[in-house]
Amino acid sequence: MSEKPIVMYGTDWCLDCVRSKSFLQKHAIPFTWVNIDKDKEGERYVREVNGGNRSVPTIVFQDGSILVEPSNKELGEKLGIGAA
């Protein structure tokens, strides 16, 4: 999938994607970004795991778990860090 433990699928125009990317960057969490507007395989994957919907961000973790459109609080809890 990727050399980094987290893969985030999203779009450049999605404000939740921008927020989630910023959260990971602020906490120095490495991740791979897949823009589903430019990566059709990424878009297919997002639709597959979201019942046909293009729900973003879809964030896949090393343990195989997935968060879809998480809040900073949910993301922080998953990663064991604060939500700030």
PEQUINOR-V976233 format. One line per field, one symbol per residue. ss: DSSP state (H for helix, E for strand, L for the rest). phi: phi as a letter, one per 20 degrees, with the letter a starting at -180 (. if undefined). Layout:
ss = ???
phi = ???
This chain:
ss = LLLLLLEEEELLLLHHHHHHHHHHHHLLLLLEEEELLLLHHHHHHHHHHLLLLLLLLEEELLLLLEEELLLHHHHHHHHLLLLL
phi = .aeefccdeacfeefffgfffffffgelefbdeceffddffffgfgffedlneefcfddddgenfcddlfffffffffemcfef
